[in-house]
Amino acid sequence: MKLATAADPHMNGDGINFNVAALALAAGTFWGAAILLVSVANLLWPDYGRLFLDLAGSMYPGYQPGGGAGSVIVGTLYGFVDGAVAGAVIGWMYNTLAAAMRRRSYGLAHASRGWERGERADATGRRSAGLFFPWSDRRTGR
């Protein structure tokens, strides 16, 4: 197992980002394979995974559990697309929320440095002088 380093292309300097395309492909492959394996097992043993496949059949139009090889292919394709979309959404949400949390923690870390001098920082880490005029900036004089 390789640990992420600063030279890793998925590092942005502050933390790790998911590769959304890779996560979508992995999740789609996993869910498509799960539907495929349970569907094939259901063709061999008709009671196997029946409730799971009935649930999948209620969500995927055109998929009929126990409906033969064509139905297995349709269910597998639906499973792949469903898993890929879910993986992409999860990866995007993680990257977005992690970036927001990094920005927030960066601002809070820099805000604590100037409290002794009456300075404070906004969410972007900019310090402002004075407690009564938070819009004033010591560096620009505005």
Sequence and secondary structure as in RCSB ss.txt:
>XXXX:A:sequence
MKLATAADPHMNGDGINFNVAALALAAGTFWGAAILLVSVANLLWPDYGRLFLDLAGSMYPGYQPGGGAGSVIVG
TLYGFVDGAVAGAVIGWMYNTLAAAMRRRSYGLAHASRGWERGERADATGRRSAGLFFPWSDRRTGR
>XXXX:A:secstr
     TTSTTB SSSB   HHHHHHHHHHHHHHHHHHHHHHHHHSTTTTHHHHHHHHHHSTT  TTS HHHHHHH
HHHHHHHHHHHHHHHHHHHHHHHHHHHHHHHHHHHHTTSGGGTEEE TTS EEE SS TT  TTT  
